[in-house]
Amino acid sequence: MQPEDAWGSRWSGCGHPLAHRYMELACEKHSLVILAADLPTIDGLVGLIEEVGEHVVALKTHVDMMEGFTPDGWGRVVSAARDRGLLLFEDRKFADIGRVSATQMAGIYDIRSWADFVTSHSLSGPDIVDGLAASWDEVERVGGVFLLAQMSSRDNLLSAEYSSKTIAIGEASPHVVGYIGNGSSALDIEALRSMVGDGSLIWTPGVNLSAAEGVLGQRYGHPGDAVRAGSDGVIVGSGIHASESAGDAARAYAEATWSALSER
């Protein structure tokens, strides 16, 4: 299936080139799965990528969680992801002023040199997006920002008014490729999609094929429900890497999400 047929108005509405690249990869792999690879070691992460890469479209990382980080070690992760056609998504949740955020994109982790996408809060205002984009410009790369419009954790402070103001910041910037929504609630996703329209992606954590409540206030919804409600990518962590067979689990999530997109 061609991307314009699979994605419809989302394909024509999203102008960022990395949004199109994501949608193309989703069609190639028949999957809308972003792997939340919250593992502590390079070897473990590389092994997981090798096991599930054919069923996953992007790799969501927390580079500052890696034990014994070295640039060469992280280079193994980047190479493994690239070899298996994964986009790299650093879930840094930037929240400072633009100048500081640009500096944080460099530093010891040099996020700007390998990340295709990063996450950011909007509480410091629109300059943060410009700072992130400027950092990519410095290394002559194109990147995209996902702004947190909703969260899936219990009693979070991202109100409907906050979401609306976040979307206004995103709509004013060509560097914002989409928004992070609450995958644990189809109603929340529907509400976010109604505000966003078809011009941006929505990616959602808080999904699990076994939709039970997790630890520390994490809630879950079904990935198929999230996609049918308007999510364009589901972020899955322990549902894959903590299963008996990560490869089989990744395939199951891919099938559930692709089927839901086809229905949508």
BELPE-V952377 format. One record per residue. OMEGA is omega in whole degrees, 0 to 359 (999 if undefined). Layout:
omega=OMEGA
omega=OMEGA
This chain:
omega=178
omega=182
omega=181
omega=177
omega=182
omega=189
omega=176
omega=185
omega=177
omega=180
omega=182
omega=184
omega=184
omega=184
omega=184
omega=183
omega=179
omega=172
omega=178
omega=179
omega=177
omega=182
omega=175
omega=179
omega=178
omega=179
omega=179
omega=185
omega=184
omega=185
omega=173
omega=187
omega=170
omega=183
omega=173
omega=190
omega=184
omega=178
omega=189
omega=186
omega=178
omega=182
omega=180
omega=181
omega=179
omega=178
omega=179
omega=178
omega=181
omega=183
omega=189
omega=189
omega=183
omega=182
omega=187
omega=184
omega=181
omega=180
omega=178
omega=186
omega=166
omega=188
omega=182
omega=176
omega=185
omega=177
omega=177
omega=182
omega=167
omega=178
omega=180
omega=179
omega=179
omega=176
omega=176
omega=178
omega=181
omega=180
omega=179
omega=180
omega=180
omega=182
omega=183
omega=173
omega=180
omega=168
omega=183
omega=191
omega=181
omega=185
omega=186
omega=183
omega=177
omega=183
omega=185
omega=177
omega=186
omega=183
omega=180
omega=180
omega=176
omega=178
omega=179
omega=177
omega=177
omega=175
omega=187
omega=183
omega=177
omega=184
omega=183
omega=186
omega=184
omega=183
omega=173
omega=180
omega=169
omega=173
omega=180
omega=166
omega=179
omega=189
omega=179
omega=178
omega=188
omega=183
omega=180
omega=179
omega=178
omega=179
omega=178
omega=180
omega=179
omega=179
omega=174
omega=179
omega=182
omega=179
omega=175
omega=176
omega=175
omega=177
omega=180
omega=181
omega=168
omega=177
omega=177
omega=178
omega=178
omega=172
omega=183
omega=180
omega=183
omega=174
omega=176
omega=189
omega=181
omega=183
omega=177
omega=178
omega=178
omega=180
omega=181
omega=179
omega=177
omega=180
omega=177
omega=176
omega=181
omega=181
omega=181
omega=185
omega=176
omega=183
omega=180
omega=182
omega=180
omega=187
omega=173
omega=181
omega=183
omega=182
omega=180
omega=183
omega=177
omega=179
omega=177
omega=179
omega=178
omega=179
omega=179
omega=180
omega=179
omega=178
omega=186
omega=187
omega=185
omega=186
omega=182
omega=175
omega=168
omega=174
omega=188
omega=165
omega=176
omega=178
omega=179
omega=177
omega=170
omega=193
omega=176
omega=180
omega=180
omega=182
omega=173
omega=173
omega=178
omega=178
omega=183
omega=169
omega=181
omega=183
omega=178
omega=178
omega=180
omega=181
omega=179
omega=180
omega=178
omega=176
omega=178
omega=178
omega=180
omega=182
omega=187
omega=179
omega=185
omega=177
omega=177
omega=190
omega=177
omega=180
omega=180
omega=177
omega=182
omega=180
omega=179
omega=180
omega=179
omega=178
omega=180
omega=177
omega=178
omega=181
omega=181
omega=183
omega=180
omega=177
omega=180
omega=177
omega=179
omega=177
omega=183
omega=999
